[in-house]
Amino acid sequence: MNENLMCENHHRGRIEVVCGSMFSGKTEELIRRMKRAKFAKQKVEIFKPAIDTRYSEEDVVSHDQNSIPSTPVESSGAILLLAEGNDVVGIDEAQFLDDGLVDVCNELANRGIRVIIAGLDMDFKGIPFGPIPALCAIADKVTKVHAICVKCGALAYVSHRIVPGDKRVMLGEQAEYEPLCRECYQKAVANEQKK
């Protein structure tokens, strides 16, 4: 355990991305890493897009109802200003932030801050989403997590939207989205096109 904590304290200035579909445990993993950093006596701050008010206006909350206090921000530039003096910065639902997030994360890491980002890597159509693909490219570590396909039990590939609407950003939960593997997703899209 002490060796792990020493490792946490000595690997500063890096970018870690946790990505995948909805219901895959991205936020849960972000919360776990942030709590671990706090346990290691590091100064931490977590941010989330102000538009994400699904469970709480201020806290970051996982689908399993685990939570951690956070600071809602309107843009990535605010993170750069508010992160001063922290050892570790967490960013949840990063796909909803602007593309400037890539430069912000690079700047923070270059200042010696560990940056942990969680977000959807693809939208409901399977298209790379927001700044996440670029963040994966510059990250020191990328963790791809998977939900389980609700149709067949395989590893999920995408968050399939099950309600009408073509708007890219639509906050939702299990009533609006379901995790599907690639094969089940292709079948669902084919069925929708027949209607």
C-alpha positions as CSV (number, residue, x, y, z in Angstrom):
1,M,0.0,0.0,0.0
2,N,2.8,2.5,0.9
3,E,4.4,1.7,-2.5
4,N,1.2,2.5,-4.3
5,L,0.9,5.8,-2.4
6,M,4.5,6.7,-3.2
7,C,3.8,6.0,-6.8
8,E,0.8,8.4,-6.6
9,N,3.0,11.1,-5.2
10,H,5.8,10.8,-7.7
11,H,4.1,10.6,-11.0
12,R,3.0,14.2,-11.5
13,G,2.3,16.1,-14.6
14,R,0.4,13.6,-16.7
15,I,-3.0,13.2,-18.5
16,E,-5.2,10.1,-17.9
17,V,-8.4,9.5,-19.9
18,V,-11.1,7.2,-18.8
19,C,-13.5,6.7,-21.8
20,G,-16.2,4.4,-23.0
21,S,-20.0,4.2,-23.5
22,M,-22.7,5.2,-21.0
23,F,-23.1,2.9,-18.0
24,S,-19.5,1.6,-18.3
25,G,-18.2,3.0,-15.0
26,K,-16.2,6.1,-16.3
27,T,-17.4,8.4,-13.5
28,E,-17.0,5.7,-10.9
29,E,-13.4,5.2,-11.9
30,L,-12.8,9.0,-11.9
31,I,-14.2,9.2,-8.4
32,R,-12.1,6.3,-7.2
33,R,-8.9,7.9,-8.6
34,M,-9.8,11.3,-7.0
35,K,-10.5,9.7,-3.6
36,R,-7.3,7.8,-3.8
37,A,-5.3,11.0,-4.5
38,K,-7.0,12.7,-1.5
39,F,-6.0,9.7,0.6
40,A,-2.5,10.3,-0.5
41,K,-2.8,13.8,0.9
42,Q,-2.8,15.5,-2.5
43,K,-4.8,18.7,-3.1
44,V,-7.5,17.8,-5.6
45,E,-10.3,19.6,-7.5
46,I,-12.9,18.1,-9.8
47,F,-14.8,20.0,-12.5
48,K,-17.8,19.2,-14.6
49,P,-19.7,21.0,-17.3
50,A,-22.4,23.3,-15.9
51,I,-25.0,21.8,-18.3
52,D,-24.8,18.4,-16.6
53,T,-27.4,18.6,-13.8
54,R,-28.8,15.1,-14.1
55,Y,-28.1,14.0,-10.5
56,S,-26.8,17.2,-8.9
57,E,-26.1,20.8,-9.9
58,E,-22.7,20.7,-8.2
59,D,-21.5,17.2,-7.3
60,V,-20.2,14.6,-9.7
61,V,-22.4,11.6,-9.2
62,S,-22.1,8.1,-10.8
63,H,-25.0,6.0,-12.0
64,D,-24.4,4.0,-8.8
65,Q,-25.0,7.2,-6.7
66,N,-21.4,7.6,-5.5
67,S,-20.5,11.2,-5.5
68,I,-17.7,13.8,-4.9
69,P,-18.0,17.6,-4.7
70,S,-17.2,19.4,-7.9
71,T,-17.1,22.8,-9.5
72,P,-19.4,23.3,-12.5
73,V,-17.8,25.2,-15.4
74,E,-19.2,26.8,-18.5
75,S,-16.0,26.4,-20.5
76,S,-12.6,24.7,-20.4
77,G,-10.8,28.1,-19.9
78,A,-12.4,28.3,-16.4
79,I,-10.6,25.1,-15.4
80,L,-7.2,26.7,-16.1
81,L,-8.0,29.6,-13.8
82,L,-9.6,27.5,-11.0
83,A,-7.0,24.6,-10.9
84,E,-4.2,26.7,-9.5
85,G,-2.6,25.1,-6.5
86,N,-3.9,21.6,-7.0
87,D,-1.9,18.4,-7.4
88,V,-4.7,16.5,-9.2
89,V,-7.5,17.9,-11.4
90,G,-10.5,15.7,-12.4
91,I,-12.9,16.5,-15.2
92,D,-16.1,14.6,-15.7
93,E,-18.3,14.4,-18.8
94,A,-15.5,16.1,-20.7
95,Q,-17.3,15.4,-24.1
96,F,-19.6,18.3,-23.2
97,L,-16.7,20.8,-23.0
98,D,-15.2,22.8,-25.8
99,D,-12.2,21.7,-27.9
100,G,-10.0,24.2,-25.9
101,L,-9.9,21.5,-23.2
102,V,-7.0,19.8,-25.0
103,D,-4.8,22.8,-24.6
104,V,-6.0,23.3,-21.0
105,C,-5.1,19.7,-20.1
106,N,-1.7,20.0,-21.7
107,E,-1.0,23.2,-19.9
108,L,-2.0,21.7,-16.5
109,A,0.1,18.6,-17.1
110,N,3.1,20.8,-18.1
111,R,2.7,22.6,-14.8
112,G,3.1,19.3,-13.0
113,I,-0.6,18.6,-12.4
114,R,-2.1,15.1,-12.8
115,V,-5.2,15.5,-14.9
116,I,-7.8,12.7,-14.9
117,I,-10.6,13.0,-17.5
118,A,-13.7,11.0,-17.9
119,G,-16.1,11.1,-20.9
120,L,-17.9,9.4,-23.7
121,D,-15.6,8.7,-26.6
122,M,-18.5,8.4,-29.1
123,D,-22.0,9.9,-29.4
124,F,-25.2,7.9,-29.9
125,K,-24.4,7.5,-33.6
126,G,-21.0,6.0,-33.0
127,I,-19.2,9.2,-34.0
128,P,-16.1,10.4,-32.0
129,F,-17.4,12.9,-29.4
130,G,-16.1,16.4,-28.5
131,P,-12.5,16.7,-27.3
132,I,-12.2,13.1,-26.0
133,P,-10.5,11.6,-29.2
134,A,-7.9,14.4,-29.1
135,L,-7.4,13.9,-25.4
136,C,-6.9,10.2,-25.9
137,A,-4.2,11.1,-28.5
138,I,-2.2,13.3,-26.1
139,A,-2.9,11.3,-22.9
140,D,-0.1,9.5,-21.0
141,K,-2.6,6.8,-20.1
142,V,-6.0,5.8,-21.7
143,T,-8.4,3.4,-20.0
144,K,-11.3,2.2,-22.1
145,V,-14.1,0.9,-19.9
146,H,-17.1,-1.1,-21.2
147,A,-20.7,-1.5,-20.2
148,I,-22.5,-4.7,-20.9
149,C,-24.8,-4.9,-24.0
150,V,-28.4,-5.1,-22.7
151,K,-29.4,-7.3,-25.6
152,C,-26.8,-10.1,-25.7
153,G,-24.4,-9.6,-22.7
154,A,-21.3,-8.9,-24.8
155,L,-19.1,-5.9,-24.2
156,A,-20.9,-2.7,-25.2
157,Y,-19.6,-0.6,-28.0
158,V,-21.9,2.4,-28.0
159,S,-24.6,4.3,-26.1
160,H,-27.7,3.7,-28.3
161,R,-30.4,6.4,-28.0
162,I,-33.8,4.8,-27.6
163,V,-35.9,7.9,-27.8
164,P,-36.6,10.1,-30.9
165,G,-34.3,13.0,-31.6
166,D,-31.3,13.8,-33.6
167,K,-29.8,16.5,-31.4
168,R,-26.2,15.4,-30.5
169,V,-26.2,16.6,-26.9
170,M,-29.2,15.2,-25.0
171,L,-28.7,14.5,-21.3
172,G,-30.3,11.2,-20.3
173,E,-30.2,8.0,-18.4
174,Q,-31.6,4.4,-18.9
175,A,-34.9,5.8,-20.2
176,E,-33.1,7.5,-23.1
177,Y,-30.0,5.3,-23.7
178,E,-28.9,1.7,-23.7
179,P,-25.4,0.2,-24.0
180,L,-25.2,-2.1,-27.1
181,C,-22.4,-4.2,-28.6
182,R,-21.5,-3.4,-32.3
183,E,-23.7,-6.2,-33.7
184,C,-26.8,-5.4,-31.6
185,Y,-26.3,-1.7,-32.4
186,Q,-26.2,-2.4,-36.1
187,K,-29.4,-4.4,-35.8
188,A,-31.1,-1.6,-33.8
189,V,-30.1,1.0,-36.4
190,A,-31.3,-1.2,-39.3
191,N,-34.7,-1.7,-37.5
192,E,-35.1,2.0,-36.9
193,Q,-34.4,2.8,-40.6
194,K,-37.2,0.4,-41.6
195,K,-39.7,2.3,-39.6
